[in-house]
């Protein structure tokens, strides 16, 4: 059975990308906001809801950067749609995961970062993010889908 998720790439007026720092399994890593697709939702609805929950921002989805799949014995069958979005309202603030109790929240920080700042981060997910996303955004390829497979190691 496939489990689906979404992540959303959002830029501010200066062209920086919104990243969130999460804490899992005794380590921190950075990624764009997002999460799981709930029953009855499509990817776009999940993207809008997840960004609001994690950052307080209202968005619209304008395209798809990647569709990434993983099939592994440890994690099962998973996919994540990396959407491109545009901020339409709200105020940036660190949100919460409503499925987790207060003492087990994983969100630690949310801020806009430049390409150079993202390059300096110790752990960014997925690893290819900073190398590929700027070209997609620069070339205005919103709406094009890039399909990637992630193989278990």
N, C-alpha and C positions, 0 to 999 in steps of 0.2 A: 504494500500500500504506500503510495506516495504521500509525503508530507511537504506542504508548500509554504514558502515564505517570500517576503518582499523586502527590498531595501530601496531607499530613495536618495538620488543625487540632487542636491539643492545648492545653488550658488547665491551669494549676496551681490550687492551692487559693485563690489570690488573684484568679483570673479572668484572669490574663495569658496571652498566647498564646506558644507556643514558636516562635521564629524562628531560622533559620540564616543566617549570612553566607557567601556564596560569592564566589569571584573568577574571572571569565571575561573574556577579551578586554580585559585591562588595566583592569578596573573591578570594584568590589565591589557586590553587591546583596543584599537581604534577602528571604527567602521562607520558607514553612513547609517542614519536611523532606519529602523524597520523592525520586522518581526514576523510572526506566524500569521498565515491566512486562517481565519476562523470559519467554522461551518456557516454556509450560506453567503459568504463573501466571495467576491472576485478579487483579483490582484490589485486593481485600482482602488477599490473600496478599502482593502486592507492597508494599502500604502497611505492613504489619506488618514485613516484612523491611527496607525502606528506612529506617524510623524507627529500628529497632535498629542498623543499620549506621551511620547518621549521628549518633545521639544516645545510644545505649546503653539506651534505654527500651523496655520491653515495653508493648504497647498492645492494645486491641481497637477495632475500627471500629464506630461507633454510627450513622452516617448519612452522607449525601452533601450537601455544600454546593453544589457546582457541577460541571457537565460542560462543559469548554471545548474547542472545536475550532478548529483553524487549518488553512487550506488556502492555501498560497502557493507560487509558483514557486521561491523560494529554499530554503524549509525542507520543502516537501512537505506531506503530510497527517498531522497530529498531533492527539492529544487528550490532555487531562489531566483525571482525576477528582480533585476536591478533596473528600477524605473528612473527616468529623468523627470524632475518636477520644477514647478515655479511657485514661489511663495506668494500667497494672495492676502495674508493677514496674520493676526496673532502676534505675540511677543515671545522672543526666544527665552526659554526657561527650562531648566532640567526637570524632566517629568519623572514618572514612575511607571513601573510595570504593574498593572492592576491584578495580574495573576499571582504576584509574589507578595508575601507578607512584608511589612515595613523593615524588619531586621534582615531580610534576604534580598533586598533590592540590588540590582547589578549595575544600574546606570550611575556613573560617577561625574561626568562632565559632558557638556555640549558646547561646541564653539566652531566658528568658521576658521578654516585654515588654508593657507596658500599651498601651492605645489611644493615649495621649498620646505615649509613647515611640516607638511605630511611626509616628505622624504626623510626628515630628521626624527620621526617617531620610531620607537623601537619595535612595535608590533602593530601592523596595519593588516586588516583582512578585507578582501582577499589580497594575497601578496602582490598580484599584478595590478591592483587598483590604481596606484599613482602613475604607473607607467602607461596605462592605456586610456584612462578616463579623459585626460586633457585633450588628446587628439580627437576623441569622439565629440567633446563639447566644442572645441575650436572649429571643427569642420562642419558644425551644425547638422550632425547626422541624427538629430532627434527623430525618433520614430523607426530607426533601423534596429533590427534585432541581431545581436551577436550571440551565438550559441556556443557554450563551453561545456565540456565534460570535466569533472574533477574525479580522478581515479584514486581509489584508496591505496595507501602505501603500505 
